[in-house]
Amino acid sequence: QVQLVESGGGVVQTGGSLTLACTSYGTRFAEHAMTWYRQYATSRPMVARIAAAGNPTYAEAVEGRFTLSRDNAKSTTYLRMDNLKPEDSGLYFCNVQLTDTDYWGQGTQVIVSS
């Protein structure tokens, strides 16, 4: 059974840093791209994605501030978030797509205070 577990959220001041983690269970982790999303009221846009080969891509709003990496030995991705802004606040989810089925974690909350 596939399960994704996020952690690392919290409250931080503007300009601060957080590192989110997403651990995957029940998948051949090294074979799959992993993606982070942020939940808004009516949408869930992509924040960052890392291919199986390890090449990350980022949404324009976080480019240069966020760094996504993966540790295949631990089946975990890490989203390092620096220079955080209030608009980065939200519920962050990680995702893996397996044979056209999307799997999501429970999310981890990030609050950036001004």
C-alpha positions as CSV (number, residue, x, y, z in Angstrom):
1,Q,0.0,0.0,0.0
2,V,1.3,3.4,-1.0
3,Q,1.7,6.0,1.7
4,L,3.3,9.4,1.7
5,V,4.1,11.1,5.0
6,E,5.0,14.8,5.2
7,S,6.7,16.5,8.1
8,G,8.6,19.6,8.9
9,G,6.0,22.3,8.8
10,G,5.7,25.0,11.4
11,V,5.6,28.7,12.1
12,V,8.5,30.9,11.0
13,Q,9.1,34.6,10.6
14,T,9.5,36.3,7.3
15,G,13.0,35.6,6.0
16,G,13.3,32.4,7.9
17,S,13.8,28.8,6.7
18,L,12.1,25.5,7.0
19,T,12.8,22.1,5.6
20,L,9.9,19.8,4.7
21,A,10.3,16.1,4.3
22,C,8.2,13.5,2.5
23,T,8.8,9.8,3.1
24,S,7.3,7.3,0.7
25,Y,6.2,3.8,1.7
26,G,5.1,1.0,-0.7
27,T,6.7,2.4,-3.8
28,R,9.9,1.8,-5.8
29,F,10.9,5.3,-4.7
30,A,14.0,5.7,-6.9
31,E,12.0,5.1,-10.0
32,H,9.5,7.9,-9.6
33,A,9.3,11.6,-9.8
34,M,8.1,13.3,-6.6
35,T,6.2,16.6,-6.5
36,W,5.3,19.1,-3.9
37,Y,2.1,21.2,-4.1
38,R,0.6,24.0,-2.0
39,Q,-3.1,24.1,-1.2
40,Y,-4.9,27.3,-1.8
41,A,-8.7,27.8,-1.3
42,T,-9.6,26.6,-4.8
43,S,-6.4,25.3,-6.3
44,R,-3.3,23.2,-5.6
45,P,-0.5,24.5,-7.8
46,M,2.9,22.8,-8.1
47,V,5.7,24.2,-6.0
48,A,8.6,21.9,-7.0
49,R,9.2,18.6,-8.7
50,I,12.2,16.3,-8.8
51,A,12.6,13.6,-11.4
52,A,13.7,10.1,-10.7
53,A,17.1,11.1,-12.1
54,G,17.2,13.9,-9.5
55,N,16.7,17.0,-11.7
56,P,14.4,19.5,-9.8
57,T,12.2,22.1,-11.3
58,Y,10.4,24.9,-9.5
59,A,7.5,27.2,-9.8
60,E,8.5,30.7,-10.7
61,A,7.5,32.1,-7.3
62,V,9.9,29.9,-5.4
63,E,12.8,29.7,-7.9
64,G,16.0,30.6,-6.1
65,R,14.6,30.3,-2.6
66,F,13.5,26.7,-2.5
67,T,15.7,23.6,-3.0
68,L,14.2,20.2,-3.6
69,S,16.4,17.1,-3.2
70,R,15.9,13.4,-2.7
71,D,17.6,10.6,-0.7
72,N,16.7,7.3,-2.4
73,A,18.2,5.3,0.4
74,K,15.7,6.8,2.7
75,S,12.8,7.1,0.2
76,T,12.5,10.7,1.2
77,T,12.4,14.1,-0.6
78,Y,13.4,17.3,1.2
79,L,12.1,20.7,0.3
80,R,14.4,23.3,1.8
81,M,12.6,26.7,1.9
82,D,14.7,29.8,2.5
83,N,13.9,33.5,2.6
84,L,10.2,32.6,3.4
85,K,7.5,35.1,2.7
86,P,4.0,35.4,4.1
87,E,2.6,34.3,0.7
88,D,4.4,31.0,1.1
89,S,2.1,30.1,3.9
90,G,-0.2,27.1,3.3
91,L,-0.7,23.4,3.5
92,Y,2.0,21.6,1.6
93,F,1.5,18.2,0.1
94,C,3.8,15.7,-1.6
95,N,2.6,13.6,-4.5
96,V,3.6,10.6,-6.5
97,Q,1.9,9.4,-9.7
98,L,1.9,5.7,-10.3
99,T,0.3,4.3,-13.5
100,D,-2.1,7.3,-13.8
101,T,-3.0,7.2,-10.1
102,D,-2.1,10.1,-7.8
103,Y,-1.1,9.5,-4.3
104,W,-1.0,12.2,-1.7
105,G,0.2,12.7,1.8
106,Q,-1.8,14.3,4.6
107,G,0.0,17.6,4.2
108,T,2.1,19.7,6.5
109,Q,1.2,23.3,7.5
110,V,3.6,26.2,6.9
111,I,2.8,29.6,8.5
112,V,5.1,32.5,7.7
113,S,4.4,35.5,10.0
114,S,5.1,39.1,8.9
